């Protein structure tokens, strides 16, 4: 290759640690500094595999300094859980630099929410990790600072089913919260957030062969894990998903996150809803076990689209108990996302020939068949046949106000009820959860032919 006498040789640096979850380098704008993240295992009082964040920083690309960050809490068994979640502790961090040069990282944990820490000295020291206002358990967060100063956040704003007895917190869980991914945006350096829209729903979320479908079936099949980059004209390129049967690249128009209305007429089937119920399946990870299939439940739709009783040639969503002993739960459910709002009104057109329809409001995605919904929902009510007007289908109006802490439910002038709205709800509400009122003995069930939402936030209408 010729004379290389003028070529430069650089000293190689080796980090003596078990490295996982290494992220791409982060270049600060307020100073000449590069940050590199990864995670390591450390001894802990639980004697379980756990991960702890480590940051390396350099001002010249040659000399590196290492900072070991603190930990997030470990998951404790409390009702409704009967076992432990996978004790992931604190891993897969995402980091942004705020306008004043403050660094903020957000991390994946085994808790119900993501955790965060900040640094005001370029990453040399960090605050303790504290809870964020973002729901998410054992999934990957991804933040991206845009050229105009806005922050884009992709994450799974979801909560898994309660842990079963015998779950020991070692290795993987059944991941019943990786089927919906979300996108939010901030215009004030992360103080407030808008959107919270469903970026993607898992195309396999209703599959009866979920565990084994696809080549290399031992891999996770979900829509979590993200990479993002800004594009011109208020757009972003987002890559999401694990396994080739779920992976996707999409261009998102960020104007979508500012929409204030939406509706669902079921003209595209279940493309805009989650309705999965879980089959009693083999529960086990693939690493070192020899078990076929990634640790997950197989699924079936817990709700159906049936000919509408209106005889109008259209289909309506039908929710009725499955009465199938092969399923983990007998409940039938459907979950629908609308734009995040502190004040809004939902229209639900329903016919209730059976024992009623439970409708609940949430600020996160929760499984359609989860039987703890009434206990954790900020608002939940069972709509009954005697609440309907004389028409076959009734338009129920559900109006909420997070600041006034109240919800009103009405059906025309026939009835009107007002209820308290529970919880802090820092980002407003953005989920309608529908579920059969009972888990058995109700073949008539409930029909829903239309869902609509309009934000009533100040300045939006």
DODRENLO-655583 format. One line per field, with one value per residue (C-alpha): x, y, z; residue number from 1. Coordinates in pm, 1 decimal, decimal comma. Layout:
<patis>
c1: c(X:...)
c2: c(Y:...)
c3: c(Z:...)
nr: c(NUM:...)
</patis>
This chain:
<patis>
c1: c(0,0:308,2:499,1:297,8:563,7:339,0:37,1:-79,1:-131,9:-391,1:-392,6:-683,7:-888,2:-1054,8:-1331,5:-1323,7:-1692,3:-1971,7:-2130,7:-2492,2:-2738,3:-2467,9:-2620,3:-2484,5:-2254,6:-2419,2:-2252,5:-2329,3:-2397,5:-2316,7:-1963,9:-1711,9:-1801,8:-1899,6:-2102,7:-2130,6:-2376,3:-2393,4:-2507,0:-2324,7:-2416,8:-2339,0:-2396,9:-2722,6:-2913,7:-3170,1:-2905,5:-3068,0:-2930,1:-2976,3:-2842,4:-2693,6:-2616,6:-2262,4:-2156,9:-1821,0:-1737,8:-1450,8:-1358,4:-1092,4:-1198,4:-883,2:-911,3:-1223,0:-1375,6:-1625,9:-1928,2:-2136,3:-2491,8:-2732,3:-3011,3:-3389,7:-3607,8:-3661,0:-4009,2:-4188,8:-4474,5:-4793,4:-5152,7:-5259,7:-4927,0:-4858,4:-4501,5:-4206,4:-4153,1:-3821,4:-3588,7:-3440,6:-3368,7:-3224,9:-3114,5:-3145,4:-3116,7:-3203,8:-3053,5:-3129,4:-2959,0:-3190,2:-3160,2:-2958,6:-2711,5:-2869,7:-2856,4:-3161,1:-3170,5:-3477,3:-3440,2:-3626,3:-3713,5:-3931,4:-4163,6:-4490,1:-4316,5:-3989,9:-3728,1:-3511,7:-3193,0:-3027,2:-2676,8:-2579,9:-2206,0:-2195,7:-2248,8:-1975,6:-2229,5:-2594,6:-2899,9:-3077,6:-3322,2:-3684,1:-4015,6:-4128,2:-4487,5:-4453,6:-4602,4:-4394,6:-4262,4:-3960,2:-3958,6:-3717,9:-3752,4:-3620,5:-3596,4:-3490,6:-3424,2:-3550,4:-3379,1:-3648,2:-3598,7:-3897,3:-3846,2:-3992,0:-4045,4:-4118,6:-4206,9:-4453,6:-4704,2:-4837,4:-4886,6:-4859,6:-5096,8:-5045,9:-4768,5:-4869,4:-4771,3:-4427,7:-4278,4:-3933,0:-3798,9:-3523,7:-3486,8:-3779,1:-4146,0:-4442,6:-4434,1:-4808,7:-4735,7:-4528,0:-4808,1:-4862,9:-4605,9:-4662,3:-4534,9:-4544,1:-4394,1:-4288,6:-4252,1:-4123,9:-3810,1:-4000,3:-4219,5:-4543,8:-4625,2:-4879,8:-5002,3:-4955,0:-5084,6:-5049,0:-4757,1:-4808,6:-5006,6:-4842,0:-4969,0:-4942,7:-5128,1:-5422,0:-5224,8:-5299,3:-4940,2:-4776,8:-4503,0:-4375,8:-4466,9:-4181,4:-3825,2:-3608,9:-3924,7:-3725,5:-3692,3:-3920,6:-4211,7:-4321,3:-4333,9:-4100,1:-3737,8:-3698,2:-3461,1:-3551,0:-3417,9:-3562,2:-3667,1:-3752,0:-4103,9:-4203,3:-4156,6:-3960,4:-3829,4:-3897,9:-3784,2:-3963,2:-4022,1:-3833,6:-3830,2:-3870,0:-4242,4:-4297,8:-4021,0:-4126,6:-3987,1:-4228,2:-4235,1:-4451,7:-4600,2:-4565,4:-4877,3:-5062,5:-4956,3:-5146,7:-5480,0:-5772,0:-6037,2:-6064,3:-6326,4:-6360,4:-6628,8:-6465,8:-6442,7:-6085,7:-6155,5:-5944,3:-5660,2:-5717,3:-5799,7:-5644,5:-5876,9:-5637,5:-5710,0:-5442,8:-5441,5:-5305,0:-4963,7:-4617,9:-4446,8:-4071,2:-3782,3:-3569,9:-3221,2:-3085,8:-3424,8:-3473,2:-3836,1:-3975,1:-4092,8:-4020,2:-4170,0:-4516,9:-4877,9:-5054,2:-5360,3:-5710,8:-5934,2:-6153,8:-6402,5:-6562,4:-6703,8:-7059,3:-7343,4:-7492,8:-7841,1:-7935,4:-7951,6:-7767,7:-7518,2:-7239,9:-7052,1:-7042,7:-6797,5:-6942,9:-6811,4:-6930,4:-6758,9:-6562,5:-6665,3:-6351,4:-6146,9:-5841,7:-5819,1:-5645,9:-5951,9:-6318,1:-6355,2:-6400,0:-6236,4:-6125,7:-5884,7:-5901,5:-5657,0:-5750,5:-5542,1:-5419,3:-5640,4:-5713,3:-6071,1:-6267,2:-6583,1:-6620,9:-6922,6:-6992,3:-7285,7:-7393,9:-7669,6:-7671,5:-7893,9:-7682,1:-7549,8:-7377,0:-7059,4:-6782,3:-6621,4:-6308,9:-6069,3:-5691,0:-5369,0:-5196,5:-5270,0:-5388,5:-5471,8:-5825,1:-5897,3:-5725,0:-5964,6:-5804,4:-5938,1:-6212,3:-5956,0:-5696,0:-5894,2:-5920,8:-6285,4:-6494,2:-6867,4:-7090,5:-7340,5:-7665,8:-7968,9:-8191,9:-7964,9:-8045,6:-8302,1:-8586,8:-8365,6:-8191,5:-7848,7:-7787,2:-7524,6:-7358,2:-7155,8:-6859,5:-6716,5:-6407,4:-6220,8:-5885,0:-5851,9:-6198,7:-6153,5:-6490,5:-6656,3:-7013,7:-7199,9:-7521,4:-7761,2:-7946,2:-8191,2:-8279,6:-8012,7:-7708,2:-7464,5:-7150,9:-6859,0:-6520,0:-6209,5:-5927,6:-5549,9:-5309,4:-5314,3:-5024,0:-5054,5:-5434,1:-5635,6:-5603,6:-5749,4:-6099,6:-6110,8:-6422,8:-6489,5:-6775,0:-6934,2:-6898,7:-6660,4:-6927,6:-7297,9:-7370,9:-7391,4:-7595,0:-7313,8:-7288,3:-7258,8:-7062,9:-7107,2:-6917,9:-6651,3:-6571,0:-6355,1:-6321,5:-6080,4:-6224,9:-5887,0:-5858,8:-5728,9:-5803,4:-6163,1)
c2: c(0,0:223,9:419,5:469,1:650,4:957,2:760,5:827,9:561,3:609,4:447,8:209,3:228,5:-80,0:-64,3:-360,9:-426,1:-643,5:-413,0:-428,6:-179,9:41,0:347,6:567,0:853,5:1179,0:1508,8:1807,2:2149,7:2368,9:2231,7:2025,4:1690,8:1342,3:1105,7:729,0:517,2:154,0:-66,1:-306,0:-571,1:-514,0:-703,8:-618,8:-717,4:-912,9:-1150,1:-1117,7:-1012,0:-635,7:-351,6:-18,2:278,1:391,3:700,2:777,0:1130,9:1284,8:1639,2:1536,3:1193,2:1038,5:1070,2:923,7:949,6:706,1:790,6:521,2:643,9:547,0:296,2:297,4:106,5:-267,0:-402,0:-520,5:-770,7:-588,2:-643,3:-710,2:-884,6:-1235,3:-1256,4:-1042,2:-856,8:-901,8:-688,7:-481,3:-198,0:81,5:38,2:149,2:520,7:799,2:1146,5:1500,8:1834,8:2114,9:2476,2:2571,1:2284,8:2056,4:1689,6:1475,5:1098,4:873,7:503,9:178,2:17,2:-260,9:-6,2:133,0:445,7:550,7:711,2:1016,9:1188,2:1519,6:1665,4:2033,9:1979,7:1794,5:1449,0:1453,4:1421,3:1318,6:1358,6:1059,8:880,9:984,8:884,8:1061,0:1130,5:876,5:531,1:241,7:-88,1:-277,7:-98,8:125,2:508,3:726,0:1107,2:1328,3:1704,2:1871,9:2163,6:2409,7:2308,3:2075,9:1732,8:1418,1:1115,4:763,2:502,7:230,7:411,6:82,2:-132,0:-514,4:-763,3:-839,4:-1088,7:-1449,7:-1654,0:-1805,7:-1519,8:-1481,1:-1163,0:-1348,5:-1299,0:-1222,1:-1175,1:-1243,7:-881,9:-815,7:-445,1:-433,4:-424,3:-47,0:228,5:601,2:943,0:1268,0:1612,1:1904,8:2270,2:2397,8:2191,6:1898,5:2086,3:1988,6:1735,7:1696,4:1408,8:1074,3:913,2:547,3:537,2:169,5:-129,9:-469,7:-634,2:-971,7:-866,5:-1102,4:-1401,0:-1748,5:-1851,7:-1539,8:-1736,1:-1924,0:-1720,3:-1616,3:-1732,3:-1719,9:-1739,1:-1707,6:-1331,0:-1074,2:-983,6:-633,6:-268,6:-138,2:-27,3:292,1:501,8:848,1:1122,9:1459,2:1521,0:1847,2:1991,3:1901,4:1528,1:1253,0:913,3:652,5:289,8:67,4:-295,5:-615,6:-923,5:-892,2:-970,4:-656,1:-417,1:-102,2:221,1:511,1:883,5:1074,3:1418,6:1583,9:1792,3:1471,5:1517,5:1847,7:1712,7:1767,2:1532,6:1172,7:904,9:530,9:373,2:26,2:54,6:-77,3:-359,8:-361,9:-159,5:119,4:-87,3:-341,0:-632,2:-917,3:-1177,5:-1420,4:-1796,8:-2008,2:-2071,1:-2198,6:-1927,7:-1927,6:-1740,1:-1879,9:-1818,7:-2141,3:-2311,6:-2477,6:-2366,1:-2306,6:-1951,1:-1626,3:-1596,7:-1464,1:-1568,3:-1673,8:-1459,5:-1438,4:-1134,8:-1094,7:-882,5:-933,2:-730,2:-852,3:-733,8:-431,2:-483,9:-166,2:-376,9:-104,4:-331,2:-225,3:-400,0:-305,9:-391,5:-668,0:-728,1:-1034,4:-1283,9:-1549,6:-1840,1:-2022,6:-2207,3:-2188,9:-1812,3:-1637,1:-1415,1:-1436,6:-1062,5:-912,4:-576,1:-309,0:-16,1:309,7:601,8:969,3:1292,8:1379,4:1644,1:1785,6:1852,1:1669,5:1490,4:1131,5:1010,5:637,4:499,8:174,9:-83,0:-272,4:-581,3:-775,0:-708,3:-385,0:-227,9:-102,4:214,5:357,4:645,7:612,1:800,1:481,0:167,0:-122,6:-470,0:-515,8:-813,7:-691,5:-753,0:-481,0:-200,5:-86,8:-47,5:160,1:363,8:737,2:690,6:378,5:313,5:31,6:153,0:-46,3:-106,3:111,3:409,9:398,7:613,8:458,3:429,5:98,7:265,9:552,0:823,8:836,7:1151,7:1121,9:1464,0:1493,4:1782,2:1696,0:2035,7:2029,2:1658,7:1552,2:1340,5:1366,7:1089,3:1161,1:1026,9:1320,6:1460,4:1113,7:1098,0:1286,6:1177,1:1345,0:1159,1:1247,2:1200,3:1039,6:1074,9:1355,1:1301,8:1540,5:1478,1:1461,1:1163,1:982,5:630,8:487,5:132,0:-75,7:-412,3:-653,8:-585,8:-953,0:-1235,9:-1501,3:-1564,4:-1276,1:-1392,6:-1083,4:-851,4:-497,0:-338,6:-23,0:129,9:460,6:633,3:1002,2:1248,0:1626,1:1818,3:2103,7:2230,6:2607,8:2742,4:2420,2:2488,3)
c3: c(0,0:-22,0:237,5:553,3:750,2:781,6:901,6:1258,2:1518,0:1788,6:2126,7:2172,0:2489,8:2638,1:2895,0:3130,8:3191,4:3062,3:2805,2:2690,5:2539,2:2389,5:2222,5:1942,5:2050,0:2156,5:2064,0:2286,2:2134,2:2433,8:2469,4:2275,3:2428,7:2312,9:2532,1:2492,7:2692,2:2781,9:3070,3:3297,9:3550,4:3916,4:4234,6:4405,8:4715,8:4512,9:4376,3:4032,8:3695,2:3669,0:3458,6:3557,8:3329,7:3257,2:3063,3:2905,1:2795,7:2603,2:2501,8:2251,1:2128,2:2275,8:2652,1:2807,5:3153,0:3300,0:3516,1:3686,8:3725,9:4002,5:3998,7:3973,4:4222,5:4198,1:4137,1:4451,4:4458,6:4550,9:4447,6:4177,8:4111,7:4244,9:4119,3:4010,6:3687,3:3513,6:3728,1:3447,2:3689,7:3474,7:3115,2:2750,0:2818,3:2577,2:2625,5:2509,9:2565,7:2674,8:2566,1:2877,4:2824,8:3084,8:2991,0:3061,8:3026,8:3037,5:3115,4:3084,4:3417,8:3559,5:3720,8:3579,1:3447,2:3290,1:3516,5:3453,3:3574,0:3482,6:3464,1:3462,9:3414,8:3085,5:3233,1:3498,7:3779,6:3771,2:3989,6:4138,4:3909,6:3968,9:3806,3:3488,1:3386,1:3104,4:3151,4:3025,2:3161,4:3031,9:2696,0:2508,7:2520,5:2236,4:2239,9:1950,4:1962,9:1645,2:1471,3:1588,4:1953,5:1986,8:2142,2:1989,1:2212,5:2086,2:2349,2:2447,9:2666,8:2798,9:3106,8:3114,9:3270,3:3640,8:3710,4:3768,8:4070,4:4023,4:3819,9:3976,1:3816,0:3628,4:3255,5:3031,5:3093,0:2865,1:2742,3:2726,7:2680,8:2363,3:2107,2:2096,6:2039,3:2081,8:1981,8:2180,1:2118,9:2340,6:2241,6:2579,2:2644,7:2793,1:3041,5:2864,7:2595,3:2314,6:2102,4:2275,1:1956,5:1865,9:1626,3:1547,5:1667,4:1639,8:1318,0:1496,3:1811,3:1747,6:1613,8:1747,9:1659,8:1801,1:1979,3:1677,4:1369,4:1144,8:1089,4:1403,0:1611,5:1933,4:1879,2:2037,4:1809,0:1898,8:1796,1:2066,7:2002,0:1797,8:1593,2:1463,0:1243,0:1144,6:785,1:608,2:597,9:955,8:912,8:1085,8:976,6:1245,5:1255,4:1504,6:1590,8:1657,8:1432,1:1056,9:1075,3:1287,2:1186,4:1001,1:858,3:832,1:758,7:1004,8:940,8:1280,8:1219,1:1307,9:1670,8:1684,4:1561,8:1799,3:1658,9:1543,0:1480,5:1429,1:1209,6:1188,3:809,7:823,5:1065,2:1379,8:1227,5:1478,6:1788,2:2020,8:2099,6:2180,8:2443,8:2560,2:2520,2:2805,6:2652,8:2734,7:2938,5:2903,3:2756,4:2479,3:2616,9:2755,3:2785,3:2450,0:2452,8:2105,1:2058,1:2233,6:2579,2:2504,5:2496,3:2179,3:2115,4:1972,7:1918,8:2224,7:2028,2:1687,3:1402,9:1339,3:1113,7:1282,2:1433,4:1245,2:925,2:736,6:563,7:800,7:1077,5:1443,8:1719,3:1938,3:2289,1:2480,2:2714,7:2526,6:2752,1:2636,5:2899,4:2675,9:2738,9:3027,6:3076,4:2981,7:2929,3:2585,1:2529,9:2285,4:2335,2:2134,0:2126,8:2076,7:2087,3:2437,1:2594,8:2935,8:2836,1:2569,9:2467,6:2341,7:2146,1:2174,6:1972,9:2135,1:2157,8:2488,8:2475,7:2729,1:3078,5:2991,3:2858,0:3083,6:2949,9:3113,6:3053,5:3082,3:3019,1:2901,9:2701,5:2916,3:2788,6:2649,5:2877,2:3194,8:3486,2:3701,9:3480,0:3724,5:4004,1:3819,2:3566,6:3643,8:3545,0:3480,7:3445,1:3320,5:3061,0:3087,4:2868,3:3084,9:3018,3:2647,2:2474,5:2274,5:1967,1:1892,0:1914,2:2156,5:2131,8:2472,9:2543,1:2782,0:2864,6:3085,4:3245,0:3403,3:3572,6:3724,8:3808,4:3675,2:3407,5:3285,9:3102,6:2916,8:2656,7:2507,1:2759,9:2889,1:3156,9:3279,2:3551,7:3687,7:3847,4:3997,1:3784,1:3980,3:3949,3:3862,6:3483,2:3403,7:3029,9:3011,9:2887,8:2556,1:2584,8:2582,2:2715,7:2643,8:2804,5:2860,6:3198,8:3297,8:3214,0:3151,6:3084,2:2847,3:2486,7:2386,4:2490,6:2352,9:2008,1:1924,9:1579,4:1614,1:1823,3:1798,9:1992,9:2000,5:2220,2:2425,7:2547,4:2561,7:2233,7:2042,3:1945,0)
nr: c(1:2:3:4:5:6:7:8:9:10:11:12:13:14:15:16:17:18:19:20:21:22:23:24:25:26:27:28:29:30:31:32:33:34:35:36:37:38:39:40:41:42:43:44:45:46:47:48:49:50:51:52:53:54:55:56:57:58:59:60:61:62:63:64:65:66:67:68:69:70:71:72:73:74:75:76:77:78:79:80:81:82:83:84:85:86:87:88:89:90:91:92:93:94:95:96:97:98:99:100:101:102:103:104:105:106:107:108:109:110:111:112:113:114:115:116:117:118:119:120:121:122:123:124:125:126:127:128:129:130:131:132:133:134:135:136:137:138:139:140:141:142:143:144:145:146:147:148:149:150:151:152:153:154:155:156:157:158:159:160:161:162:163:164:165:166:167:168:169:170:171:172:173:174:175:176:177:178:179:180:181:182:183:184:185:186:187:188:189:190:191:192:193:194:195:196:197:198:199:200:201:202:203:204:205:206:207:208:209:210:211:212:213:214:215:216:217:218:219:220:221:222:223:224:225:226:227:228:229:230:231:232:233:234:235:236:237:238:239:240:241:242:243:244:245:246:247:248:249:250:251:252:253:254:255:256:257:258:259:260:261:262:263:264:265:266:267:268:269:270:271:272:273:274:275:276:277:278:279:280:281:282:283:284:285:286:287:288:289:290:291:292:293:294:295:296:297:298:299:300:301:302:303:304:305:306:307:308:309:310:311:312:313:314:315:316:317:318:319:320:321:322:323:324:325:326:327:328:329:330:331:332:333:334:335:336:337:338:339:340:341:342:343:344:345:346:347:348:349:350:351:352:353:354:355:356:357:358:359:360:361:362:363:364:365:366:367:368:369:370:371:372:373:374:375:376:377:378:379:380:381:382:383:384:385:386:387:388:389:390:391:392:393:394:395:396:397:398:399:400:401:402:403:404:405:406:407:408:409:410:411:412:413:414:415:416:417:418:419:420:421:422:423:424:425:426:427:428:429:430:431:432:433:434:435:436:437:438:439:440:441:442:443:444:445:446:447:448:449:450:451:452:453:454:455:456:457:458:459:460:461)
</patis>
